[in-house]
Amino acid sequence: MPRIGVALLCLLLAPIIGVTQSDRASETASGSPGFQLTLEQLRSFTEVMSRVQRDYVEPVDDSVLFEHAIRGLVSGLDPYSSYLSPEQLTALKKATHGSYVGVGIELGGNAADGTTIVSVLEDSPARRAGIHRGDRLLQIDGKTVEGLDLSGVGLLLRGPVGSRVRLDLERGSESEALSVDLLRAQITASGVSNTRLPTGLLYLRLSTFQTDTVRDLQQALQAADQQGPPGGLVLDLRDNPGGLLEAAVAVADLFLSRGVIVSTRGRSSASNLSITADPNVRWPGMPMAILINHASASGAEIVAGALHDNDRAVLIGVRSFGKGSVQSVVTLPNGGGLKLTTAHYFTPNGAVIQGIGLTPDIEVAGDYKPDEPADDAPLQAAIKYLQQAKP
């Protein structure tokens, strides 16, 4: 590959990074900060690129180098912003519809300091293999996840149905890494399960917020109503990592007749929104308790915050994760995408979610135990509270 000169690269980058004098003048006049890249910075960039082209141990295509540059530009911002290859963008779109091929884990954190498993989906290869929430993912098929953003890690986890993948994990204080062999499977997560408790209360668990979550939740509520109105509702959002903002808002709206559900604030005017409840609420008076834990994040925190701040539900459990940032996805000319944090979420009372989380009204520690409800301390606390509450 011929070496790219500084002058040529400046011409190539100018429309992207806005370094021309006319751009700077118009940005200054309009009050926008603009870019302040100097010629020395551009020279440093081109020097690094040319050194890699000339001296790296193996030849690397220019398009690959340019993609690495884009990934680095975005991944250094926060754990949730990332460049998506065309394959990653396709996988993301499939995942939002609740069906994809993988092992059934949700990731959080930053690969630089260990990618943490924040949720293990029920009836998944990961759940059956004994993978736990809180395990740290170190390697996938012998490849380290260090330096990869979450989208890159997710792409390595996906593959054809029935194909084998090996995960190396770190668990708590155990000195040796755990190696787990899994077979990828079709993961279908509607995100909704429900049980009528012996006390007459309705227990609903939402494990994620996907395209069909609201429909499935409405069907579960309607089926329960036909058996006789329940005396109260336990909405379990523990280990729920979030999902689609639209789905989370619609879930909260099912139980609210007025008030703000969530507001977002960002740098652009398009990012400043306040979403309010539709007055045509379907289930307005049912007493509610919401279960949250350290892995309740994003959409789960939106729902919990909306119903709590509008005096619609009490929160029980432990402080939530604190993922209160909005990611917008833009399709790029090459078929890939840019997932960029563009705003922060705020509860109806104006509380910040990002980095803080939600504090429960009744603090009760305890793991989610789907097969042992009697030993599930937060669930038992919710049942006790609702039995004492008046409809």
N, C-alpha and C positions, 0 to 999 in steps of 0.2 A: 504494500500500500504506500503511495507517495505521502510524504510528510505534509501536513496541513500548515500553511503559514499563518502567522498571527493576523495579518491584515485580512486574509480570506476568511478565517474563522470569525473575526469581528463582524464581517459583513453577514455571515451566516447566522450569528447569534443575535445581531441587533434587533431584528423583528421579534425575537422571542423575549429577550431580557430588557429591551427598551433602553439602550445606551446612547442613542443618537442625541445630538444637541437639541434638535427640534422636539423630541419626546420629552427630554428633561425640562425644557422651557415650558411646555404645555402642562406637564405634571406639577411643576412648581406653582404655576399660575392658578391651577385648580385646587391646590392644597393637598394633593396626593403625594405620598412620600417618594414614589418612583424608585429606580434602582441607582445605586451609587458605586457601580463597578468601575474600577480604575483600569487603565491600560496595563499596569503592573499585574493586577489580578488576572486579566485575560491572558497575559503572557505566561503566568504561572500555570494556568489551566492548559494552555496549548503545549507548554513544555512537558507537563505530566503526560498528556496524551501522546505526544511524539516519542517520549522516552519509553512508554509502554509499547508503542508500535515498533520501535527500533530494538529495544533491549530485553523485553520480557521473554522468558524462557521458551514460550510457545507463541506462534502467531495468533493474533486476536483480530477478528473482523471489526472494521470501523463501526458498523451498526450495533454490534454487541457492546463496544466501548461506550457508545453514545447512550445505549439503554442503561448501562451501569451508572452513567453520570446522572441520568434522570432519577434512577432509583435512589441514589445517594442524596440527591437534592431534596427528595420528599421524605425519605425514611428518617432523616435526622431531625425532623420537626417534632414528631410525637409517635407513640406506638401505633396509632390508628390511621395515620396518613401513609399512603403508599402508591407506587406506580403498579398498575395491573397489566400484565401481558394479555394478549387476546385470549389465551387459554384461561388465565385467572379471572378475567372479566366474565367469560362464559360460565365458569364454575360459580362465581358469586351470584349471577342471575339465577342459576338453577337452585342454589342453596336458599335463596329468599322465597322460593316456592315450596320449600319444605322437603325436597327430595334431591338427593345427590349420592354419589358413590364415595364412600370413605370408611372411617372406623368409628365415628360417633363421638368425637370429642370437640369441645369448644375451647379455643385458646385465648389467652390474655397475656398482658405484660409485654416485655420487650426481649427479643432474642439476644440482645447484647448481654443481658444479665439473667438469662434463663427464661424460656417460654413456658408459662404456667398453664396447666389444664384447669380451667375454671368450671367446667361442667362436663359430665359424662352422660350421654343420652341413654335413656332406658332401652332395653332390648337391642343393644348395639354390640359389635365385636369388642369394643373397648370395655364396656360394662361386664361382659361375660368373661373377659380375660383378667378382671380384677384391677383395672386401672382406676385410680382414685382422683377425685378433685384435690388439687393442691400438688399433685405430682409435677415435676419439672421435666420437660422434654429436652433431651440433650442431642440425640442423633436419630435420623431416619434412614434406615438401610445403610448405616455406617457413615452417613454424611452429617456433619455437624450443622445445627441450626444457628450457630453463632453468626451474627452479621446479617441474617435474613430477617425481613419484615414478616409480619404475620401472614400476609397474602402469599409470600414465597414459601413459608412453612406449610400452609394449607395446600398449596399445589403439590408438594412432595407427598402429602398424606393421601392424595386422591390417585385413582388409577382404575383399571378395569375391575368389574365385579369378579370376585374369586381370586384376584391376584394377592400375593403375599407381601407383607410389609413388616419390617422389624423396627420396633421403637426401643431406644435406650432411655431410661427414665431415672430420675433421682427422687427419692422419697424421704422426706424428713431428715432425720439424723443418720440414716443408714449409710454406711461408709461405701458400699459397693453399688454401682449402677445396676438397675434392673433391666433385663432384656426381655421383651415380649414380642412373640410372633403372632401376627393377626392376618386374617383373610378379609380383604375389603368387601363390603356389602352395600346393597342399596339401602340408604338411610332415608326413611320416611318419617318425618316428625311433624304431625299436625299440631303438636304442642299442647294438646288438651286431654286431660283425663279427669273423670269425675266418679265420686262415690257418695251414696247416701249413708250417712253415719247412723248407728243405732239410736243416737240421741235425736234424730230427725233433722239434724243439720246437714247441709250440702257441702261436701269437700270437693273443690275444684283445683286442679294443679295445672299451671301453665309453664311448660318447660322452655318455650321460646315464642317469639312473635314473628309469624310468617304470613304469607298471603292468605291462607285459609284459616288462621287462628280465630278470627272474629266469627266466621261462619260456624266453625266447630263449637265455639263457646256458646253461641246462641242456641244451637241444636241441643247441647247438653243442658242448658237452662230450661229450654222448653220441655224437654223430656222429664226433667225433675219436677217442673210445675204441674205436669199432668198427673204425677203421683200424689199431688197435694203440695201446697206451698211450703217450702222448708222454713224452719224457724230461724234460720240464719245461714250465712255463707262464710266458709273458710276459703280464702283465695291464697293458694300456696305459690309464691314466686321465688322460693329458695332455689339456688343453682340455676336461675334463669338469666342467661347472659344478654338478653335483649333481642334485637332483630330489627324489623321494620318500624320506623316511627309511626307510619300511618296505622299499622295494626295496633300498636300500643295505645295510640290516641283513641281509636275506635273501641277498644276494650274498656278504657276508662269511661268513655261516653255512654256505654250501656247502663252505667249505674249513676249517672249525673244528669240532672235536669237544668243546671245553671252553673255559672262560674268558669274560671279559667282552668284548662286542663294542663297546659304547659306553655311556657314562653321560651323563645330562643333569641339570643343576642350575638351578633357578630359584627364584623367591620363593614360589610356591605349592607345597604338598606334592605336588600332581598332576604338577608339572614335574620332580620328582626321581625319576629312573628309572635302573635299571641293567639293561641287556639282555644276557643271556648266551647262549652258543651252545647249539644243540641237539646232544646227543651222537651223533645219527644222521647223521654227516657222510658225504657221498658221495665226495669226492675228498680224502682225508686226507693222503697222503704225497707228492704231486707237488711237486718243488722249484718255487718261485715267485719271480719278480722283478716288482716293480710299478714302472711308469714314472709319474712325476709331474712337473708343471711349475708355473709361476706361475699358470696358469689352472685347475689342479685344485682344486676347491672343494667345500665342504659334504659331500654324500654321497660324493664321491670321497675326501675326507680321512677320512671315517669308515671306509670300507673299507680304505684304506691304513694308517691308524692301528691298526685292529683286527688285521689280519694281521701287521703289523710287531711290535706289542707282544706278541702271542702267539707270537712266534718262528716265524711261518709263512711270512714273505716278507721279502725285502730290498727297500729303496726305492732307486731309481736315478733321477737327474735333477737338478732344482733345487727349491728350497723352494716349497711349495704356497701357495695364495692366502691361506688363513687366514680362511675364512668358517665359523665354528663356532657359529652361533646357530640356535635352533629357532624357526620361525614357526608359530603356530597360526592356523587360519582359522575364523572364527565367522560364521555367516549372520545378518544383521541383519533386523529386521522389514520393511524396505523392499525386501528381495530382494538387497541388496548384501552386502558382507562386510567383516570386519575382519581383516587379516593383521597379527598382532602378535608381536613377538619375546618369547617367554616363558621361554626357558632358553638355556644354553650347552652345547655338546658337550664331552666330555672323552674322551681316548683311554683304553684299559684301564689304562695306567700312570699315569693322572691328569693327563696333559699337556693344557694349554689349547690349543685350536685357534684360537679367535677372535683375529684380529689378529696371530697369530704364524705359523700354518701348521706344516707338517711338514718336518723337515730330512732329506734323503736320506742313506742310509748311504754311497752312492757318488755323488758329485756329478759330473754330466756335463751340460754345457749343449748344447743343440741343439734345433732345431724338429722338430715332427712332420712326417714326409715320407712320406705313404702310398704314393707312386709311386716313391720312391727309398730303399728300406730300407737299401741298402748305405751310403748317406750319412747315415743316421739314427744319430748318435753314441750317444744313450742306448739305442736298441734294440740296437746292436752291443755295447755294454757289458753289457747284460742277457744276450745270447746267450753272451758270453764267461764271465760269472759262472755261468750255469746249466750250461754244458758242464763246468765244474770242480766243480760241486756234486754231492754224492752223494744219490740218492733216499732 
